[in-house]
C-alpha cells in the first residue's frame, strides 16, 4: 500500500509540475510574435491622408480610442477627443476583464517607434511585449497591406496631443493566462486593385472587422458556421441589441438590397444633419459606428457590396432589439 501511495504521489507531483511548467511558459514565454521591426515611416501628405481615411472610416481606430456621445444614435465622436483613449470594455459587456482603449495621440504613444506601433496594430503585442485583448481586431489588421498600416501610423503622428492616461487593462482568471496565447504573427497581404471590386471589397471588409460583430459569439468562441449571419448580442442601457445578418439571404439577410440601397444606408450618416440624432432612454442604440463608416467613399462601399454578394446566403433570423423589462 505504501508503494502504491508513493507512486500516486509521484504521479501527482509530475502532473503539478507539468501544469506549473505550462502555466509558466504561457505567462512568461508568450506571446511570441518576434521583435518589433526596425522601420521608419516616411510620412507624406498623401500617406497621412490615406491613414486619416482608414483610421476614421474603414479600420475606425478613432472610434474606440476617443470619447463617444452615447446619448445620440451610433454614439458619434465628441469633437476634441480623437485618440485620447479611455473607452472601457468590461464584464457587463461580456468581456473577461476590464479593458481600456489606449491614448494613441502623441501624448500616449509619441515615444513609441514606428516598428513598435506597427507590431501592436498587426499582432496585438505592445512595445513592452504585453498581449492585448482582441477587442482591438489586430487579427484583421494583420491581414492588411503594410503600406496601409504605415499610413495609419503616419496619421496618428499628426493627431493633437491629448494628456490623458487611461487605466491599465486587466483580465480576469483564467484569461490573464490565456490572453498570452491570442496574439499571432501578422499575415500581411498586398492590397488588391480597386478595379477588382470583389477582391478590394473583401480587403476593406476584413480591415473593417465586420466579422467580429456580425458573427455569433458565445463562451469566448465565434460560431463560424454562421459567419456574417448576425446574432452577436450586446447589452445596452435600453435593452439588448443583436447584429444583423449581412449575408445575401433574401429572407433574413440583405439579399434583396440593391447596390444603391446599400450605399444609401451608409451615406445617410455622412450628412451632418443625421449625425446627431438624440435618443430617448428607451430607444434602440447601436454600437455600429454609422457616422464613421458613412465617411467611406461610394466606390469603396460599392466594392464591399460586391464582396458581400459572393457570400453563401445563410438563413438566420435575428431580433435586433429587445427592450429592457
N, C-alpha and C positions, 0 to 999 in steps of 0.2 A: 504493500500500500504506500509506504514511504517513497518507493521508487517511482510509482505512478504519479504521486503528488509532485515529486521533484521534476519529472518530465513535463507535467502540465504547467508547473511554474516556469520552466524554461521556455515553453511554447508561448505562454502569456507574455513573458518578458520580451521574446523575439517580436511578437505582434506589436507590443507597446513601442519598442524601439523602431520598428518599421513605420508605424504611424507617425511617431515623432520625426523620423527622418524625412518622410514625405511632406509633413507639415512644414518642416524647416526649409525644405527645398522650395516649396510653393511660396513661402513667406520671404525667404532670403534669396533664392536663386532665380525667381521670376519677378516681373516679366523680363523676357529676354528677346528683345527685338533688334539688338545691336546698338552701337553708339549713334549719337546724333551726327548727321553728315556735316562735313565742313563746306557749307555752301554760303554764297553771298548773293543775295537777290539784287540784281541790277535794276533798280527802280526807274521806270519811265512813266510819263503821264498816261500812256496807253495801257501799261501794266496796272497802274493804280486804278484806272477807270474800269478795267476788266474785273479787278479784285473787288471794287465797290459794288459792281453789279452782282457778282457771285455771292458776296457776303451778305448783301441785303435782300436779294430776290431769288436766289437759287439755293445756295447752301444755308441761307438765312442764319448765319452765325450771330448776327446782331440781334436777332430775335431773342435768344436765351441769355445773351450777355448784356442785356440792357434792362431797364425798368419798364414794364408794360402796364397799361391802364386797364385793369380788369373790369372797370365799370362800363366799358364800351365793347361792342361786338368785336371779337377776334383780338382783343387786348392790344391795341396799337402801341408802338413805342412812344414813350414820353420824351419829347424833344429835350436834348441836352444830356441824355443818359446813355447814349450809344457806346456800348463796350464796357461800361463801368462794372458789370457783373453783379452778383448778389442774388439772382433768382434762385429760389430754393425748390428742390425736388426731394420729397421725403416720404415717410411711411404712409401718410394719409393719401398719397397718390399711387401707392403700390410699390414704392421703391424700398430696397432692403438697406436703408440707412438714410442719412441726410447728406445731400449733395448740393453744392453751391457753385453757380457759374462763376468762373474767374473774371477778374478785371483784365480785359485784353487791350486796354488802351496802353500807350507808352508808360503810364504810371504803374501799370501792373506787369507788363512783360517787356518793357523797354530795355532791360538789361539782358534779356534772352538773346541768344544768337539766332540767326535765320534758320540754321540747322536744327536748333532745339525746338523752335516753333513748328518747323516742318515735320519733325518726328512726332510731336504732340498731336498735330492735326491728323496725321495719316496712320498712326499706330496706337495712340492712346497712352503714351508714356511721356510724362513731363520731363522737364530739364533735370529733376532730381532722381529720375529713374522710377518714379512712383506711377502706379497704374491709375488710370481714370475710369470711373464707371461709365459705360457706354450710353448714358443719357445723351452725351455728345456722340453722334453717329460716326465715330472715326473709322469704323469698318467700311462705311460707304465712302468717306473721303479718301481712304487708302486705295480706292479703285479709280481715282481721278487722274488726269494728266498732271504731271509735275509742274508744268508751266501755270496751270490754273491755281495750284496750291501756292506757288510763288506770288501769283497776282494777289491772292488774299493777304499774304504776308506783307506785300508792298502797301496795300491799302491800310492794314491795321497800323502800320507805322505812321500813317498820316492822321489818325484819329486824335482829337484833342485829348490831352492827358487829364484824367479824372482821378483825383485822390480818393480811392475807395478800397477798403480791404475786406472782402467777403470772408465769412468764417471758413475754417478748414473743413473740407468734406470728410465724412466718416461713415464707414459701412458697419452694419450690424453683423453679428456672428451668424452663419459661417462665411458671409460674403466678404468679411475682412480678410479671409484667406483666399476665397475663390476669385476675388477681383483680380488677383495677380495672374490668373490663367486666361484672362479675357483679351488683353492686347495681342496683336499679331503683326507680323511684318507686312508692310504695305505691298499691295499688288497693283502698282501704278500702271495706267494704260495710256494709249495715245488718243487724244480727243478726235472723234470722227469728224468728218467734214459736215458742216450744216446742210450741205446739199443731199446728204444721205439722211433723210428725215427720220426714219425709224431708228437707225443706229445713234444718231445725235440725240433723239428723244430719249432713248434708253440711258444715254450718258447723263443727260440733265436729270432724268427721273431718279437715277441712282444717287447723284450728288444732292438732290433734294431730300433724300432718305424717306421717300414716300412709303417704302416697305415697312418702316418702323411703326407707323401709326395705322396703316391700312391692312395690317395682318393681325389676327387674334393673338393675344399674348397671355399665357397663364402659367403660373408657377415657374417663372423665370425662363420660359421657353416659347418660341413662336410656333404657331400651328401652320407649318409650311404648306400643307395640302390646301389651305385656304388663303394662301398668299395673295394679297391685294384685294381680297373679297370682303374687307371690312370686318368689324366685330371687336376691335380692341376698345375697351371701355376706360373712361377717365372720370373720376368723381369730381364734381364741381359744386360750389355752394348751392346752386339752384337745383341740382339733380345730377344724374349720370348721363354723360354723352358717349356715344359709340360711333366709331369711324365708319364711313360709307364704303360700300362695295364699288370699287373703281375698275372692275373687270368689265369686258363688253357683253355681259349677260343682259339680255333685253328686258327681263322682268325685274331683276333685283340690282342690276348694275347700271352702267352708262351706255349700254348697247344701243339705245335709241337716241343718244345725244348726237347732234351733228357737230362738225368741227367748229362751226360758228357759235353754237350754243356753249361749247366747252370753253372757248376763248372768252366769250362774253361773260361767263360766270366769274372768271378771274379778273377781267378788266373792269368789271363793275366796281371793284375795290381800289382801282387805280385813280378813280375820281375822288378828289378831296372831299366832295360832298358826302361820300359814303364811307369815309374813314373814321368818323366819329359818331357812330350810331350808339346812343346811350341806351343801356339795358335797364329793365326793372329787375329787382332782386329775384323774381320768379322766372325770368326769361331764360331761354336756352342760350348758353355761352358755347364757345368753341375754342379749342387750342390751335386750330388751323390758322396759321398766320396769313390770312387772306390779304391783308393790307400790304404785306411784303411780297408774297407771290404775285400779287396783282401788278407788281412792277416789272414782271418778266415781259419780254417783247412778244408780240403776237406770233412772230416767226418761231420763237422757242416754245411757246405754248402749243403751237400747231404741231411741232415735232413731237412733243410729249403725247399729244392726242394720237398721232400716227403710231407711236410705240404702244400705247395702251390698247389700240385696236388689234394688235397682234397677240395679245394675251389670250390664254384659254378662258372662255367665259365660265364663271362659276356661279351657280345658283345659290345664293346665300343672302337671305333677307335679314336685315338688322333694324332694331328700333333705335333711331338716332338720339332720342332724348326721353329719359324717364324722370319726370319731376320728383322732387323730394316729397315725401308724405303720401 
